[in-house]
């Protein structure tokens, strides 16, 4: 069942015939050592199925000795670990992706800090602007995390950045109306655009359409 072949077919084959070529040299070397030293060993090996796919297995191999301690045959307990291997590969892929995102995020934060510091007249101005920009970045991170970092909707990004400027009264008309088609942005574009919308909204709150009560 593990190698996808009927027993009658396997009776006519050697184990070498179904082991992945990249694993064959290593396991044969371990077997030769076992026959000399009579040392039990454990090893992970890929078997090849008839359709060419590989199945990961773990082997616990022991030599059966006669009364003179000469090896008579080998016993190998074989366990299919393909699902565990796939799960581990998925975790490794996720860790690589996480590492990549963390590096990108740190680079973004560094760029925000550098630009904010260059334009801030004093430390308090820097603190306020830097904090606001980090919050804008955080909002988009939350949107992306909600969809497993597959992307974020443009409408959600704009709505999130403009939320602080909407009126608090439930019956009042919104200060900002959002119209347009549904557009899904990649994580990179979503982060960049969220910062741009944040800057536009901040400028509008100081000097433009959002600076007044109406």
WOFENBEL-V698107 format. One record per residue. N is the residue number from 0. RES is the residue in three letters. D_CENTER is the distance of its C-alpha to the mean C-alpha in Angstrom with 1 decimal. Layout:
BEGIN
n=[N:N]
res=[RES:RES]
d_center=[D_CENTER:D_CENTER]
END
This chain:
BEGIN
n=[0:1:2:3:4:5:6:7:8:9:10:11:12:13:14:15:16:17:18:19:20:21:22:23:24:25:26:27:28:29:30:31:32:33:34:35:36:37:38:39:40:41:42:43:44:45:46:47:48:49:50:51:52:53:54:55:56:57:58:59:60:61:62:63:64:65:66:67:68:69:70:71:72:73:74:75:76:77:78:79:80:81:82:83:84:85:86:87:88:89:90:91:92:93:94:95:96:97:98:99:100:101:102:103:104:105:106:107:108:109:110:111:112:113:114:115:116:117:118:119:120:121:122:123:124:125:126:127:128:129:130:131:132:133:134:135:136:137:138:139:140:141:142:143:144:145:146:147:148:149:150:151:152:153:154:155:156:157:158:159:160:161:162:163:164:165:166:167:168:169:170:171:172:173:174:175:176:177:178:179:180:181:182:183:184:185:186:187:188:189:190:191:192:193:194:195:196:197:198:199:200:201:202:203:204:205:206:207:208:209:210:211:212:213]
res=[UNK:UNK:UNK:UNK:UNK:UNK:UNK:UNK:UNK:UNK:UNK:UNK:UNK:UNK:UNK:UNK:UNK:UNK:UNK:UNK:UNK:UNK:UNK:UNK:UNK:UNK:UNK:UNK:UNK:UNK:UNK:UNK:UNK:UNK:UNK:UNK:UNK:UNK:UNK:UNK:UNK:UNK:UNK:UNK:UNK:UNK:UNK:UNK:UNK:UNK:UNK:UNK:UNK:UNK:UNK:UNK:UNK:UNK:UNK:UNK:UNK:UNK:UNK:UNK:UNK:UNK:UNK:UNK:UNK:UNK:UNK:UNK:UNK:UNK:UNK:UNK:UNK:UNK:UNK:UNK:UNK:UNK:UNK:UNK:UNK:UNK:UNK:UNK:UNK:UNK:UNK:UNK:UNK:UNK:UNK:UNK:UNK:UNK:UNK:UNK:UNK:UNK:UNK:UNK:UNK:UNK:UNK:UNK:UNK:UNK:UNK:UNK:UNK:UNK:UNK:UNK:UNK:UNK:UNK:UNK:UNK:UNK:UNK:UNK:UNK:UNK:UNK:UNK:UNK:UNK:UNK:UNK:UNK:UNK:UNK:UNK:UNK:UNK:UNK:UNK:UNK:UNK:UNK:UNK:UNK:UNK:UNK:UNK:UNK:UNK:UNK:UNK:UNK:UNK:UNK:UNK:UNK:UNK:UNK:UNK:UNK:UNK:UNK:UNK:UNK:UNK:UNK:UNK:UNK:UNK:UNK:UNK:UNK:UNK:UNK:UNK:UNK:UNK:UNK:UNK:UNK:UNK:UNK:UNK:UNK:UNK:UNK:UNK:UNK:UNK:UNK:UNK:UNK:UNK:UNK:UNK:UNK:UNK:UNK:UNK:UNK:UNK:UNK:UNK:UNK:UNK:UNK:UNK:UNK:UNK:UNK:UNK:UNK:UNK]
d_center=[31.9:29.2:30.2:31.4:35.0:38.2:40.1:43.1:40.9:39.3:42.9:43.6:40.6:39.6:36.3:35.8:35.9:32.7:30.6:28.0:29.9:27.4:27.9:31.6:33.0:31.3:32.4:35.9:36.2:35.3:37.8:40.5:40.0:40.2:43.5:44.9:43.7:43.2:40.0:37.5:33.9:30.4:28.1:25.1:26.1:25.0:27.6:28.1:29.1:31.7:29.3:27.6:24.4:23.5:23.3:22.3:25.1:26.2:30.0:32.4:35.5:39.0:42.3:45.3:48.4:52.1:54.9:55.0:51.3:50.7:47.5:48.4:45.0:41.4:39.5:35.7:33.7:30.7:27.7:25.0:21.6:19.6:17.6:16.8:15.8:13.5:11.9:11.7:10.2:7.4:7.0:7.5:5.0:2.3:5.4:6.2:4.2:5.6:8.7:9.1:9.3:11.5:13.7:14.1:15.0:17.4:18.9:19.5:21.1:23.2:24.4:25.3:27.2:29.0:30.1:31.1:33.1:34.8:36.2:36.9:40.6:40.1:37.7:37.9:37.1:34.1:32.9:33.3:31.7:28.7:28.1:28.3:25.9:23.3:23.8:23.4:20.0:19.1:20.3:18.0:14.9:16.2:16.6:13.2:11.7:14.4:13.0:9.2:9.2:10.9:14.0:17.0:20.6:23.1:25.6:23.4:22.8:26.5:27.6:25.6:27.0:30.5:30.6:32.4:35.2:36.0:39.1:39.0:41.8:40.7:43.6:43.5:42.3:38.9:39.2:36.4:35.9:32.8:33.5:31.7:29.6:26.2:23.7:20.0:18.5:15.3:13.3:15.2:18.5:18.1:17.9:20.8:22.9:22.6:24.1:26.7:27.7:27.9:30.2:32.4:32.7:33.6:36.2:37.6:38.0:40.0:42.0:41.5:41.3:39.5:42.0:44.7:45.1:45.3]
END
